[in-house]
Amino acid sequence: MHFGKRNIRSAGRSSGSVEVTLPVELAVLEGIACRLYLHDGLAPEIVLQPDLLVIMPVFERLWDLLRLGLKEIDEIGDFAEADYGFGLFRASKLGTMPSLAYADALLIHRRLGTTVEATPHLLEAFARIIESIAAVAGGRLGLSNERAALFGNQVAHLVSGEMIGARDAFARSLASQSSSAPRDAGWCRSAPLSADNWRRAQSALMHVYDQFRSWDNDPTAFTKEREPSYRARYFEAHLCTTQA
């Protein structure tokens, strides 16, 4: 990933040290220790390798919270790095493997407490991680790959209140209309890392899982149930356009 050019400059004539200004996209790495490599040769390269192992506990902690929320359904086991593709930034497409971004975990690691109201920017990072790990959890709970991905997106929306990714609006609306679900999506907004919030969400998450499981058991049910909803949305949009 090319970020343009930067100059090496002296940090002080007598200090013997130099500075390189990193692009704004890499500001998220501020404070992270980096290993420095020089690949010498015809076209020398200086490589900075950030030590991001200190961020792994963030993913593990969010997995443990999700594990608590899904406890009434079944045991999902431990967090496994092999289930994901990792990158500094989240990959838009990585085959069938969910993607986790160190940049999202860094935001949470630095600023997201258990009692402080989270900003939309932080909640989006939180939701992106939840979407990926909930998709893996859905697969471990027996959902098909397609349904597990959608399950992950719905769980992320219900937990954070953020609408991320281009997922099915019909499935999302059914999950939010559940009598056992919270009145509004985003019950973890004020304290995303609170175990009590996730414990209170167990019945709602079970309802969401049961809905997706039923669609897996009857592959035609999802299409049949969705068709009237989308037809109504089409006529509503067409009516509004005609009146305008």
N, C-alpha and C positions, 0 to 999 in steps of 0.2 A: 504494500500500500504506500504510494508515494505522496508525501505531504509538501513537496516543494523544496526550496533551498534555504539554508540558514548559514550565517557566517560564524566562524570560530573567532572569538575575541578575548583579549586579555582581561582578567578580573582584577588586575592591579599590576603595575609595571614591576614591582618588586616581590609580588606574591608567588610568582611561578605557576599560577593556576589560570585556566581558561574557562570560558562559558560558552554554551550553545543555547540559544533561545528556541525552545520547542514550539511547534505550531499550537494554536489554541485548542485544536481537537485533542491534543494529548495533555491538556491541563489537568485532566482527571488523575494523572499519575503523580501529581505534586506530593512530595513527601515519601514516595515509594523508593526503596533502595533498588539500584540497578547495577547489574554486572556490565562491565565495559570490555568490549572485544575490538581488536584491530585485525581485520582481514587484509594482510599486506599483499602487494603484488602490483600488476600493471594498473589496476583500478582499485586502490585501497578503499576499504570500507570501515567505518566506525559503527559498531553495533551496540545498542543499549538493550539489555535484556532485563526487564523489570521482574523483581521477585514477588510474584503474586500468590505464592502459596499461603501467605498470611490472610488472604481473602477467602480461602476455601471454607472456613468455619461459618461464613455468612450463608452460603448455599446449604450447608449441613443444618444450620439452625432453622432456616425456612422449611427445609424438608421435615425436620422434627415437628414443627408447628402443623404442617399439613398432615403429617402422620397422626397427630393428635386429633385433628379435625375429622379425619377419615376413620378413626378408630372403631366407630360403631358399625362400619361396613365390613372391614377386614384389616388384617395386618399387611402393611405395604413394605416392610423390611427397612433396610438401611439405605442411605444415600450412596450411590455408586457413580463415580466419575465416568465410567465407561459407557453410561447411558446417554451421554451428551457430547455435543461438539462445543468446545470452548474457544473463545476469542476475546480480544480486548473489547471489541464491539460486537453486538449481536448480529449474526448472519441472517440475512433475509430468507435465504433458502439453503438448507443443508441436508438434502435428501429427506429421509424419513426420521432423521435424528434431531431431537430438540436441541436448540442452541442456548447456551448460557454466556452472558457477557461479564467480564471482569469489571467493566466500567459501571454496570448497574450495581454490582456487589460493593464496589468502592463507595458509591454514593450512600448506600445503606449503612455500610460500615462506619462512615464518618459522621453522618448526620441524623440517622433515624433512631430515635429513642423509643421507649415503651410508653411514654405518656405525652409526648409532644405531638401536636397536630402536624401531620406531614404535608408538605407542599405537593401540588400536582406533579411536579417534575420528579420528586422522589417516589410518589405513588406509582407513576408510570414505570419506573425502574423496578419497583417492588412487584408490580403486576406482570411485567415481562418474565421475571424469574419464576413467579408462581405459575404462569401459563405453561412454561416448559416442564417444571417438576411435577405439576398436576397431570400433564399429559403422560409422563412416565408412570405416575401412580395409577392413572386410569388403565394403562396397559397391564400393570401388575394385578389390577383388580379384575382383569378378564375382558376389558373392552377391546374392540377391534381398533386397528391403527387409526382409521378415519374418525371413529367415535371418540377415541381417547384424546386426539388432538382437539376436537371440539369441546370435550369435557374440560380439558385444561384451560381453554379460553373462557368458558363460562365460569369456572371456579375463580379465575383471576378477576373477572368482572364483578362477581358477587362480593368477593373479599375486599377489593380495592375501590370499586365504583368507577374504575377507568375502563373505557372501551378501547381495547388495543387489537390490532389485526383485523383482517377482513373475514370475520366468521359469520355464522348464520344467525340473523336477527330473530328468527322464529324460535329457535332453541333457547336463545337468551331470554326472550320475553316469557316463555313458559317457566323457566327457572325462577325468574323474578316474581312471577305471579303465584308461586307456590304458597299455600297457606302456612307451611312450616318454615318458609324462608323469611328473612327479615323484611320489613316493609319496604326498605330501600336498599339497593346494592351499596356496598361500601361500609359494612359494619366494622371493618378494621381500620378505617381511615384515621381515627384518633390515636390508635395504639396498634399498629400493624404487627408488632412483635409480642403482643400480649397473649399468653397461653390461655387466659380466661376467655378472651374473645373467640379464640379458635375452639375452645371446649364448648362454648355456647352455640357455636355454628354447626355442631355435629349433626343435628336432625335435619338442618337445611341442606347440608352437603350430602346426606344420605338420600334425600328426596331427589336431588339433582342426579346422583349416580343411578338411582332406580329408574329414572326417566331414560337415561342414555342406555342403560342395560336393556330396557324393554324395546328400544329401537334396534338394538343389536339382535335381539331374539326374533324380531319381526322386521326384516329389512325393508319391507314396503310400508310399514306404519309411519315412518318419518315423512316420507313423501306424501302419503295420503293426508296426514294431519297438517302438513305445511301448506298444501295447495290452497285450501279455502282462505287461509290467512294471507297469503301472497296475492290471491285474487282480490280480496277486500282492500289490501294496500294499493293495488293497481287502480281500482275504481276510485278510491279516495283521492289518489294523486291526480287521476284524470279529471275528476270533478273539480278539484281545486284549480287545475290549469284552465278548464273551460270557463269557470266563474271569473277568473282573473282576466 
